[in-house]
C-alpha cells in the first residue's frame, strides 16, 4: 500500500520523503538526548469505524473490545505466551508502555462508545476510500477501520511520513476476520492489529526496506533483504519469515521470528529498540503523533484517567421479527462501565432482567416495545424502542389476501430498517391503480446496500400450486445500472430462505425502456409491470413468509404494489407469462416453445412440482428454443430461463 502511493500518487512523493527525513532526525535526537517521559507511559485514544454492507464484517462490539484487549496485552508485554519467547531474545523483549483506550467523547464532545457503524459498499475492497466516509481528527484519535476486505490484505496502515503528507488517509484498515480472537476472527490472527499499529508508530517490517531511496518496498523472504535494515539496532538482519521457524538464520545470526513486525504469525514480542523508536515517534510532530497522548487531548476524548463515564443506554437483538414461541437474544450495548441494568419487556417472558445478555420468548402476536435502564453509581440512563419486536401469528393470512399499502393501520408487512437512505418506505407519490406503494429512494441512496421487507405469514397449505404476484416500477439512471430485486420464501419463520425470483436492472426489472437521469416517479400504468415468482409444492404451508430484497447498484427508484400470494387462477393479473418471453402452448403435451424477441436465450431449467431441478439445457444461444417435456408427468412446473439480460421464471402446466 505504501508503494502504491508512490506509484499512483506521485504528487505526494517529495512530501513523504521530507516527512520521513524529519522523523528520522527527530528519532536520532530523541535517542541521543534520552528525553523520554519519566514515567514512560503513553495513552492513545482509539475509535473503530465499522464499514459494512450488513454482512459478517459488521462485527460485534464484543469483538472490538477483545481486539483492543489483545493489543494492550501485547504492547504491555502482558500476553501469557511471553514465556515462549526464544531464550536469546527474552532479555530484550520490551513492555512498550503504550496503552490504547476506546474514546468516550467524540470530536464534538458528545458521548461515544468509541465504535461507529457506517453502511457502504466501500467495505469491499477496503482501500483508502473508506476514510472519506468518516474520519475523526487524526491528531486526536487513532482511526481503525474494519471492513469486509482490506485491499486484499489482512490489514494496512499509513506510516507517519505518509500520514503527515496525506492526513485525510491517516489510520489503519483491517479485514474483519483479523480483528481480535472471537467472532469472525480467531486466536491465530490476534497479532495483526498490533503489527499495523507498529507501522502507525513508525516501525518497519523486521526485514526493513522503507529506508531505502525512493521508499520502495521489499517483499518478504527475498534473499536480497539481508542488505537492508529496519533502523532498529537490536533486531538482527533477516529476509523475513512467513512460517514460524524459531531457529531461522537467514543473514548470519538468529532471526527474531517471534517479532510482531514479521509475517510469521507467531509474534510474541517487540524489542527494546523498537520501543525506543515508537516512543520517538510519539514525541515527534510528524503526523501529530505527539498530540495524541497529551493530557488535554485525553481529557477531550474521555480517555484521561481510565474512568468510565455512563452516558448512553443501548441494546440490540439477534432478530426483530420472530414467531410465537421463538427465542430472541438481547444484548446490552450501553456505555460505559455499566454496573446495574433493568430490562422491561412488554408481552415477553425473559430469562432474567438484569444480565447483559438475556433470552426472551413471546407468546402472542403483535408489535412490542423494549426498555432498558442502566446505572453506574448514582448515574442512570434509559432507552425505549417502541414497536421494536414484531411477533408473527401462527396462522397465516388467507391466500387471497392482497397488500396494496393503502391501509397503514393494518399493514401486513414489516420493513427491516437498515438505517440507511435505502430503506423501503410507503409513499403516496405513486401507486399502481392506487394512491400508495412501497418504494426505495434509490436515486439518493448508497450503492451496495441491501434492503428488505417481509410479508406476514400467508396460508397456502390448501392450494395445489401458488404464485407470488406483484406490480413493480423501476427505471435505470444509466444503461449500466444493474440494481437487483430478489424474492425469497421461508417455511420456518425466517430461519432459512430460498430464492424464487431474480430481476435485474438491465433486464426484466426495468419497466421503462429509456433511462431516467432524474428522480424516477412512474407517470402511469404503462410504467408498471406485473411480475411473478412461483412457490414450490414443498413450500405450500400455512405460515409461508415472503421477503422482497433489493440490492442497490446506484441506479434509480423502485416501487412495488399489489402483492398477492395465491393460486394462479385466483390472481388478478392479465397474463402470468407476460413480459419479454413467450412460451406456448401452455398447457403443453410433449413440447413447449420458448420465443424471445429482444433477448438471447442462454440456459433453460425445468423444476418439477416439488421444486426439484429435473432438466437443464445450457449453451442455447438462440432466440427460439423447443423444450422436450415428454418424459415428465402431468403437473405444474417452473421454467427458469436465463438470457443475456436477466432471469425469467414462468409457470408451465404439462397435461395429456
N, C-alpha and C positions, 0 to 999 in steps of 0.2 A: 504494500500500500504506500510505503514511503517512496519507493522507486517510481511508482505510478504518478505521484505528484510531480516528480522531476520530469517525467516524460510527457505528461499530458497538460501540465500547468506550469510551463516554463517561466512564466512571468513571476512566479514566486521563488524561483531558484536562488537568486542572489540574496534575497531577504532571508531565506532559510540558512544559507551558508553564513551570512553575517551573524544571525542569531546564534548559530552553533558556535562560532568563534567566540562570541561574547560569553556564552555559557561556559565554554572550556576555560576562558580566562577567570571567570568567577569561581569555577571549581578549583583551579590551581591556587587561587588566593585563599579560598576557604580552607583548603587542606594545609597550606603553609602557615596561615595565621592561627589556626586552631580556634576559630571564633564560633565554635558550636555552642548551642544553648547549654546553659549549665545543667539543666535537668534533662536535656536531650529528649524531650517529649513533644511530639507534634500531633495535632488533631486535624483531620481533613474532613470537611463536610461533604457528603455524597448524596446525589439524587439519582435514582434509577428511573429511566424513561422506558416503559414497555410499549414498543411499537408493534402493533399486532393487527391481524385481519380475522380476529375471533377464532384463531386456531390454537394449537398447543403452545405456540410462542407467547400466548397471553398467560404467562406463568403466575403462580400464586404469590401472595405476599410472603408466605412462609418460605418459599424457595429463595426469594430475595434475602430474607433475614438469615437464612442458612448460608447463602453465598458470602454475605458480609462477615458472618461469624468465622467462616473458613479463612477469609483474607486476614482478619485480625489475628487469628491463631498463628498463621504463617508469618506475618510481619513481626509479631511479638515473640516468635520462637516458642510458642506455647503448644504447638501441634505435637501430639503424642508420639509421632513417628521420628522425632529428632534423635531418639536412641538408635535409629537405624542408619544414621549418618556414618559414612566411611571414616574410620579412625583418623586417617591423615587430615581430614577436613574438620573434624569436630572442634579443634581449638579456634578456628576462625569463623565458625558458624555464629551468626550475629542476631541479636534482638535488634530489629531496625528501629524500635521505639517510635513508631508511627502508628496512630490509631485512626480508623475510619468510622465515622458516625453518620447515620442517616439524618438528613436535615429535618428539623421540626418546624422551621419557618421558611416560607418560600420567598422569592425575590421582593415581593410586595409586603412582607412581614406577616402574611397570613399563615394560619396553621396548616401543616402538611404532614403527610406520613413519610415523606421522602421518596414516594413512589408515584409516578404519573402513568397514565394509560392513554395512548393515542391510537385510534384505528386508522390504518393507512396501508395501501398496497406496497409502500416503500419498505415494509418489513422484509420483503424479498426483492432485491438482493441484499439489502442491509449495508449499503455503502455510505459515503459521507452525506448523501442527500437527506438521510433521516434527521440530521441535525438541524435542518431548516424547519422541521415540523415543530420542534420545541427545543429550546436551548437556554438553560439558565446561565447567568453570568459566570464564565469560567474562572474569573478571579475570585469567586466566592464559593463555587461548588465544583466538585469532580462530577461531570456528567457521564453516566454509564447508560448506554442504550442496549436494550435486549430485543433482538429481532428473530425472525424466522431463519434468516441466513445472515452471515457477516462477510459478504463479498467473497464467498467460497472458503472462508477461513473459520477457525474456532472463535477468533476474536481479532480485533485490530485497534491500535491506539496511535495517536499522533505524538511523536517525540516533541519535547518542549520547543525545539528550534522551529519546527513546522507550526506548532500551535501558536507561537509568538507571531508568526507571519500570517497565519490564516486562523485567527481566533474563533471565527464562526464554526470551525471544524474541530475545535478542541474537545477532546473526550474520547471515550472508549466505546466500541461497538462489539457486542457479544452475541454469538449464536445461542439461542435459549438453552440448548441441550449441553452447554458447557458452563452453566451458571450454578454454582453450589453442588450439593451432593444428593438432593432429593428432587421430587417432581419429575421433570423431563430430563434432568441430568443424572449423574451417577458419581460415586466416590472417586473413581479413577480420574475424573476430569476436574477435580476440585482446585487444581493449581493454575488453571488457565487465566482466571481473572487476576490472580496475583502476578502472573507473568506480564499481563498487559499493563497493570499499574506500575510494574517495574519500568516499562517503556515510558509511561506517563511521567515518571520521576527520573528520566534520562539514563536508564540502563540500556545498554545494547544487548544483543544476544551474546551468549557466553563465548561464541567464536568470533565476535566483533564484526566489523565491516562498515559501519556507518561513519567511521572516522577517516575514510579514505577520500581522496579528491573526488569531487562531484557527487559524493554521497551515494555511490552505487551500493547495491545490496548483495551480500554474499549468501547464496543458498547454503543450507546446512549440509554437512558431511561431504564437502568438497576438499580434495587433498590440498589445494592451494590456500585454504583458510589458515594454515599454520603461519603464513606470512603476515597475518593481521592480528590485532589485539582488540579487546573490548574496553581499553583505557582504565582497567582496574588491575592494580598490581598483584593482588593475591589470588586472582583466578588464572590458573595455568592456561597457556595457549592450547586450543583444541580445534578440531574441524567441526565439532558439534555432533550430537547423537540424536537418533530417533528411536533408539531402543535403550533399555536400562542395563548397559554393560558397565558394572561398577568397577571393573578392572581395566577399563579402556585407557589406552595410552596412544594418542594419535600424533602428538607433536613433541615427544621426548620426555614427558613426565605424566604422572597420573592425572586423568581428566576429572574435573568436578561435575560428573554426570548428574549428580543429585541437585544441581543448582536450578532454581526456579526459572532462570533465563535460558536454559537448554530446551531442547524439544523431546527429551527422553520420557516425559510423563512419569517420572519418579522423583519429582522435586521434593526436597526436604529442607532447603536452606538458602539463605543469602550469605555472602561473606562480609567481613568487617569492612573491606574495601568498597563493596557495593553499598553498604550502609553509609559510609562517608560520602560517596558520590551522590546518593539520594538526598542526604542532608544538605549538601552543597547546592543541589538543585532547588531545594525548599528555601534556601537563603538567597536565591538569585531573582532578579526582576524579570528575567526571560520567561515569557508566558505567564508572568504574575504568580508563579508558584509561591513566592514569598508572602503573598497576601492571604493565602488560603488559611493559614494556621494562626493568624494574628488574633488576639483576644477580641478585638472589635468585630471581626468577621464571625468568630464563633458565637458571639452574643447575637449578632444579626441573623444567624442561621439556626439558632436554638440548639447549638452543639457545644456550648461553653463549658459546662461542668458535668455532663452526663446525666443531669437531672431530666426527668420526664415531665412534660407539660401535657396534661389532659386537655385536649382541645377539640375532639370530634368523636362522635359515635357513628359507626358504620358497620354494615354487615352484608353478607352475600349468601346465596344458597346454591346448591348444585342443580336445582331446577326451579322454575317458576310456574310451570304447567305440570299437573300431575292428575292421577285418577284417584278415586276413593280408595283408601287403604294403602296407597303408596307411601313410602318413607322419604321425607325430604330432609337433607342435611343442611343446617345453617351454621355459618362461621362468623365469629366476631372479628371485624377488621378495624375496630376503634383504635385511636392513638391519642396519647402514648401512655405506657405504664399502667394499664388497667389493673385495678385491684378488686373491684366488685362489678357485678353485672346482674341485670334482671331482664329477662325476656318476657314479652307478653304476646300470646298468640290468640287470635280470635277464631274459634272454630277448630283449633288443632290441639292435639294432645302431645306434650313434649316429654322427652326422656328426663329432663330436668330444666330448670330455669336460670341457672347460674353459671354453667360451664361455657367455655369459649366456643366449643363445637357441640351441637346438640342435634337430635333427630326428632322430627315431628310427623305425626300422622293425622290426616284429616278424614272425617267420616261422612261429610255432606258436601254436595257440590256447591260452588259459588266462588266469589272473589273475597279474599281475606287480607286484612291489614296485619302488619307485624311491627312491634315496637320493641326497641332495645334501649335500656338506660344503663350507662356505665359510670363508674366512680373511681376517684383516686383521692384518698383523704376526704376533705370536705368538698372537693370539686365533683360536679356531676354533669354529664351531657346525655342527651337522648335524641333518638331519631325514630320517626314513624313513617312507614311506607304504606300508603293506602292502596288497596287492591293489588298488593304485591304478588300474592299467590292465587292462581286460578285452579280450582279443583273441578275436573270434568265429571259429568254424570256417568253412571254405569251404563244406562241405556241410551243409545244414540238417537239423534233426531230422525224423524220419518224420512225415508229415502227420497220422497218427492219434495222435500224442503228446498227452498231457493233463497240464497243470500243475495239481496240486492243492495245492501249497505244504506238503505233508506231509513231504517229504524235503529237509531243509535242506542236506545234504551233496552232493546232486546237483541243485541248483537250475538251472533252465533260463531264468532271467530275471536282469536286472540292474536294481537300483534306482538312479536318478540322484539322488544325495543333494543336496538344496538347502540343507542346513544350516539347516533351519527346523523348527518344530513340525509342519509339514505333510508331512513325508516319508512315503512309503509304507513300511510295515514289516510283517513277518509277525507274526501274532498267533494265539495259541491260545485266545482268548476265544470266538471263534465261527467256524464254517465251515459250508458247505452240505453236509450229509450227510457231514461230516468234522470233524476236530478243529481244523484251521488254515485260515487265509485270509490275504490281504494286505489291509491297511487303512490309512486315514489318520485320525489323531486330529484331525479337522476341528473337533470341539467345542472343543478347546483351542488350535487353530491360529490363524493370521492370515489374515484375508480378503485376497483379491487375489493369493495365492501360487499358482503353478502347479507341480505335482509330477508326475514321470513315472517309469514303469518300462518296460523293453523286454524282450520275449521274445527268446530266442536264435533264430537263423535256423531257419525251417521250410521243408522241401522240398515245394512244392505243384506242381512242374513237370509231374507226370504226371496231374494232375486236369483234368477238363473245366470244373469250377467249384469254388469254395471259399468257405467261410464261416468267420468267427471267431465262436465261441460262448463265452459266459461267464455265470456266475451273479453277480448283484450284489445287495447290500442297502444301502439308503440311506434316511434319514429327514430331513425338514426340521425345523429347530428352530422356525421361524415360517413362516407361509404365504407370506411374501415371499422366502424363501431361494431363490436360483436358482444353486446350485452347478452346475458343468458338467463332464461326463465326455466326452472325445473319444477316438476310436480312429483311429490313423494307421497307414499301412503304408509301407514303403520297399523298393525293389528295388536300391538302390545303397549298402548298408551305412550308411544314415542320412544320406547327403549331402542327400537330398531326401525329403520326406514328403508324402503325400497323405491327406486326411481321408476316412474311410469311414463314420463314425457320430458323431452328436452326441446326447447325452442331457442334458437339463437338469432342475434340481431341482423346477421347478413342473410338469414333465411326466413323461416316461417314466422318468426316473431314480429317482424315489421309489418305494419298494416297500411302504410303509405309508401308509394313507390319511390318518391323523391326524398332527399334528405331535408331536414328541417334545422337550419343553423340556430334558430332561436328557441325559446321555451315552448315545447310542443304541448298543445291542447287540442284534442280531437274536435274537428269542426262539425262533424255529423256522423250519421250511421255508416256512411261509406268509409270512414276511417277507423272502424271497428271490425274485427274478425271474430268468428266463433272458433274455438279450438277445443279439442277433446283429449282425454287420456283414459285408457282402459284400465280396468281393475281385474286382476286375475282371479280365477274361481276360488283359489285357496284363501283369498282375502275378503270373501263375502261374509263378514262378521257383523255382529250387532253394535260394535263400537269402533268403526273404522275412522282413523284420523287422516286428514288430507293436509299436506303442507305445500305452500307456494313459496319458492325460494328464488330470489333474484340476485344475480351477481353483476355488479356494475363494471362496465369496461369504459366508462366515461362517455357514454352515448347520451340519449335523451330520455324524456319521461316515459313511464309505463303506467297504464291504467287497467284495472280488472273489475269486471262487474258480472252480475247474474250467474253466480256459481251454483251448479246443480250436481247432485250425485244420485243417479238413478238408473233404471233400465233404459237401454237405448230407445225403446218405443215410447217411453214416457217423457223423454226430454223435449223441451220446446225449442228445438233447433231445426233449421231448414234441412240440412244435409250433413250427416255425420262425417262424410268423406269429402266435404267441400274443401277447396284450397288449391294448392299448386298441382296436385296429382289427381289422376282419375284412375279408379280401379273398377273393372267390370268383367263379367257380370257379378252382381252381389245380391242374393246368394249365388254361389257358383257350384259346379259339379266337379269337374276334373281339372279345369284350368281357370286361372284368373289373370287378366291382362293389366299391367301397370303402365300407364302412359303419362309422360311429363312433357309439358310444352316448353318450360323455361329452364328446367334443372336436369343435370346429368345424373342418372341413377348409378350408384356405386356398389351398394350392398343391400341385400334383402334378407330379413329374418322373419321366421314364422314361429309364433308361440301358441301352444295348444290351450284349451280352456283352463288348465291348471297352472298356466303361466310358465311352462317348461319350453325351452327352445327345442324345436323339433326339426327345423330346416334352416340352413344358412347358405346363401348364394353370394359369393364375393366376386369382385372383378367384373361387374356387369358392364359398366362404361357404355351405357346406351340410354336413349330417352324412352325406349319401349322394351318391356320385358314380360315374358309369359311364364307364370309360376305354376308348376305342376302340383296339384293338390290331390291327385287320385289315390295316393297311399294313405290319406288321412281320413279319420272317421268324421261323421257328422258332428257339427258343433260350432261354437262361436270362437274365432281365433283372432289373434292380434298380429297384424303385419307391420313390422317396423322397417322403414325404408330410409337408408342413408344416401343423401345426394351431395353434390358439390356445394350446396348452400345450407344444409342442415339435416335434421332428422324428422321424419314424419311417421306417425303411428296411426293405423286405421283398423277399425273393427271389420272383420270379414266373416261371413257365415258360409259354411260348407254344408250343402244339403243335397240329398239324392232321392 
